Amino acid sequence: MVRRKPNSELEMKNLTPSVKHGGGSQMVWGCMSAVGVGNLHFIDGMMEKYMYLDILKQNFKQTAEKMGIMPHYKFYQDNDPNHNAHICRIWALYHCPQVIRTLAQSPDLNPIENI
């Protein structure tokens, strides 16, 4: 049992600081196929559509060639606003044989979280 003066529970001397979720995070773009995992791209700050497009331009084709799945592969991504941006959809139209879209935070994409 803890004894305090009435209404003193939120005073700094009575609080213990804590950090939730380990105190930090790192956003990473990655891809995978039945052959294996592709390149990882570490993202500084918040990702926006132009950054996502640059990541695709730098990594996507290179990774598909490295895996040996060119030119017959399907690009599978969720419905994140960055993925669904007009410039990213236009890029995918010209550079990917087939794009499969799913719901945002789809449970079908959970394996990518383990990369």
N, C-alpha and C positions, 0 to 999 in steps of 0.2 A: 504494500500500500504506500502511496506517495502523498505526503501532506504539503499543501501550498496554501498561501493566502488566497482568498476568493478572487476570481478574475485575473489571476497571475499566470495562467497556463501558457499564454503566448508571449511572455517576456523572453528576451534573448537568453538569459541565464538558464531558463527552463527548457530550451529547445536543443535538440541534437541534430546537427546538419546531416543530410544524407543525399546521395546521388542515385537517381534511378537509372536503370538500363546500362550500368557500367560506366557512365560518365562521358561517353563520346560515341561517335559512329563515323564510318567512312562509306561513302557511296561509290559503288563500283559498277561499271557496265561489263557484262560478260555474256558469253553464249556457249551453247553446248549442242551436241548431236549424238547420234548413236556411236559415232566414231570416237568421240572424246570431247574435251573442253577446248574452247578457243582462247583468244587473247583476252586479258583483263585490262580495262582502262579505268584508272582511278580518277574520280571526279572531285575537283576542289569547289566547295560551295554548293549552291543550288543549281541543278541542271535545268536548262531551258531549251527550247526547240532548236536554236542555232547550235548550241553545244552538242545536243543529241545528233544533229545532222553531221557535224564534224566528226563525231565518234564513229558514226556509220561509214563515212567516207574513208576514214583512216583504218578502220579495223575489219569491217564486214567482209569485203571481198578477199582481203589478205587471209583472214581466218578460214573462209570457205575453201580457198585454194589449198591452204595448209592441211586441212582435214581431208582433202580429196573429194569433196562433195559437189564441186562445180561441174556442170552448170545446172544440175538437177537437184535442187533443194527447195525447201519451203521455209519462209521466214515467218516465225511464229512469235507474236508479241501481244501484250495486253493492250487495253484501251486507254493507256495513260495519255493525258493531254499532250505531252511532248511527242509521243509516238504518233498521235493522231493529227498533229499539226499539218497544215496544208503543204508546206515545203518538204516535210518528211514523207508524206504520202506520195508526192510527185516523184521524189528521189527513189522510193521503193518501187513505184510503177515502172521506172526505166531500168532499175538495177537488180530486181529480184524476180525470179520466174513466177513465184506465187507467194502472196502474203496472207497469212491466216490471223485474223483478229479474234481476241477473246475479251471477256469482261475485265475491267480493272481489278487488280488483286485476285485474279482467278486462281482457284486451287489447282488448276491444271498446270500452272507454271511454278508450283512450289519447288520442284527439283532445282531450279535455277538459284534458289536461295542458299543452297548448300555449296555453291561454287565459291 
